[in-house]
Amino acid sequence: MPETSIAADVFPLLFVAVCVLVAVGFVATIALMFRNVRKVRRSGHDPFTLQADLTTRALNSAMLAPARTAEDRLHELDELQHRHVISAEEYVRARERVLSGQ
């Protein structure tokens, strides 16, 4: 009876175990992808354009917009007062806030 090494006996079992783990990982990944697509669709978004939609919203948000200068803000206040959108008292208070850097 020929002697076989332990590696020769273990290799087929190890190969099968690795193949099963890869297959389980593949199936789990596909299942999670389908779950995420369903969840995105239920929330009213298109899963294929979601990344672009979120990027566009972030880029257009006030948080990422460049800071307006004090001159721009004062000009806006002048326009609001000229159109009688804000009262004289509101204009004075807002102008003080702009000039103080708030």
N, C-alpha and C positions, 0 to 999 in steps of 0.2 A: 504494500500500500504506500503510494507516494506521499511524502510530507508536503503539506501546503502551509504557506505562511499565514499569519493572522491577518495581514493586510489584504491578502487575496480573499479571505472570508468576509472581512468587514466592508470592503469597497462596494460590493453590490448593494448592501443595506444602506450605506452612507449615500450612495448615488440616488437611491430611491427616496430616502428621507429629504435630500436637498431638492429633488424634483417636486416632491409633494409640497414642501415649503414655498417654492417658487410659484407653483400653481395656486396655492392658497393666497399668497400675496397678490397675484395677478387678479384673481376673482374678487378679493376684497377691494382692490383699487377700482375695478370696474363698478362694483356695487356702490362704492362711495361717490364715484362720479355721477352715476344715475341719481343717487339720493340728492346730491347737490344741485343737479339740473332741475329736478322736480321742485326743490325748495325755492330756487331762484324764480322759476316760472310762477309758482304760487304767489310770490310776493309782487308779481306784476312786471318783472324785468325779463329781458332777453338774455339768456345765459351766454350766447355767443358774442354779445357786444357789451357785457357787463363791465369788463375791465376798461374799455374805452369810455363808457358812460361815467364810471367812477372817476377816471382820470380827468375827464372834461369838467365834471362838477368841482373837483378839487382845484383845478387850475383857474376856474372862474370864481372861486370862493373869495370872500373878503380877506380871509386869513393869508392867502398867497398873493393878493393884489399888492402892488407897490403902494407904499405909504404916501398919502397925499401931503403936499407941502402946506405950510401955514398960509401961504399966499393963496393957494387953491381953496382952502377952507374959508378964508376971509372973503374971497370973491363969491363963493356959494352963499355965505351969509348975507352979503350985500344984495345978491339977486333975490333971496327969500324975503328980505325986508322990502325991497323995491316992489315986489309982487304982492305985498301985504299978506304973506303966508305966516310970518311970525311978527309978534308985536315988538315995539321998541325996547321993552324991558327984556324980552327973550333975546333980542339981537345983542344988547349990551352984555348980558350974562354969557352968551355963547362966544362973543368976541373976546371977553376976558379969559374964558377957558382956552381958546385957541392961542391967544397971546402968552398965556402962562405955560403952554406946552402940554396941556391935558388932552 
